[in-house]
Amino acid sequence: MTLTELADHLGVPPRQIRFMIAEGILPPAARTGRSADAYDETHISKGQRYLALHRMGMKPGSIKVLMSFDDALPIMQAHGVELRVGPQVSPDDLQIEEILTAVEAALKTYTNKG
């Protein structure tokens, strides 16, 4: 996909994509021809992860450090339990009630209180 298509897919202006590439958050595009860029699923998933962290209020420098260690997105941490979301998951696709039920069941099983 082109830079414009990637930007449209992520819902940001192309300059935001260029910023993420310049900062090392996204890898550069694979050149496919004289002026055509090739962006793929890696760009989409890393871009979605960056934007989700940014929406949570993290600064670009902090996001860059976090993204260099792990692909999962930390959502919250409480009492030694961390909730993380895979980078391929769009926030719009999360089924919150189903997830909460599954988390509750897993914690009850772990603690033998279920």
N, C-alpha and C positions, 0 to 999 in steps of 0.2 A: 504494500500500500504506500501511497505517497505521504509526504509530510502533512498536506492538507487533509487527507483522509484520516490519518492518525489523530490529528488535532480535532477533527469533527467527531471521531469515535470517542475521544476522551472528554469532549466538551470544553476544550480550551483553545485559545488562539495559537497559531503556529509558533509565535515567538516564545510561548511557554515551553513548547517542545524543544526549541533551540536552546533555551535556558537549561532545561534538564539534561540535554546532551553536553552542553558546555561545562556543567557542574559535575559530570560523570555519573549522574543519576540514571540516565538512559544510555545504552551503547549507541555509537554512531550507526547510521543506516548503512546497509550493504548497498553499494552502488550497483545498479543493474544496467546502466547505460550512460549515455552522455550526460544527461541531467536528471534522470529518474532515480529517486531514492527507493529503497526497499525496506519498509518497516514491517515487523511481524508480530506474532503473539507475545514474544518477549517484551517488546516495546509496550504493548497494550497492558500486560500484567504489571510490569514495573511502573508504568505511568499511572495505572489505577491505584497501586499501592502508595505511590508518592502523593497523589491527590487525596487519598483517604487520610494519610498522616497529616497532611497540610490542613485539611478540614478539622482535624482534631486540635489544631493550634500549634503544631510543631514547626520550628523554624527550618528552612531548607538545609542548613549545615547539620542540624541534628538528624534530619531525615536521611541525609546522605550517609552518615555514620551508621545509623540503624540498618539501613538497607544493605550496607556492605557486609553485615554479619549474618543475616537470616532473611528468608523470603516471606515468612509469616508476619502478619500484622498484629502487634500486641494491642488489644483493645482495653484491657483492664487487668489489674492485679490486686487481689485482696486476700489477706490471711494466707499467703503463700501459694495461692492458686492463680494461675494466669490464663486468661482467655485470649486465644489468638485466632486469626482468620487467615486462611490461605490467600495468596496474592491473586489467584485467578477468580476469586469470589467477588462479585459486584455487590456493593452495599444495598443496591435496590433489589437484589435477589434473595437476601437473607430472610428466612422464615423464623422470626424471632421466637415465637411461642414454641415451635417445634424444637428449636435449639435449646431453649431454657428447660424444656421437659427432658431432653437427652442429657444435658449437663447435670440436672438434678439427679437423674437416675444413675449416672456414672459416679457422681460423688457419694451417693448413698451406697452403691456397690463397693466402692473403694473403702469406705469407712465402716462397712458391715452394719449400716443403720437403715437398710432398705428392706 
